[in-house]
Amino acid sequence: MDGRRAELYPPSVGEHAKLYEHIMLRRSDSNVSFAGLCALLKRLAFEERIRGGHHIFTMSQVEEILNLQPKSGRAKPYQVKQIRGVILRYNLHLED
């Protein structure tokens, strides 16, 4: 899915759950859609602000600030690993 289409058609609830599972089961960190990852973070109640090409995610209960930048429509592998660490550290779950 190209970047423009991803913005027009955000991931469905089922896709959020699949992506959450993909990240938590440590499947390929290099094969994660940037738009999907941003949508997942918003679903986890992070607030997003955009400065140029940087998508900055914050949450009042989370100390870390997540600064993400896409690479060819994909999230960078180290960013996926960082997000997994935050999810585990703060015990974040998708709400039904």
Secondary structure, DSSP 8 states (H G I E B T S, - for coil): --HHHHHHS---HHHHHHHHHHHHTT--TTS-BHHHHHHHHHHTT-EEEEETTEEEEEETTEEEEEEE--BTTB--HHHHHHHHHHHHHTT-----
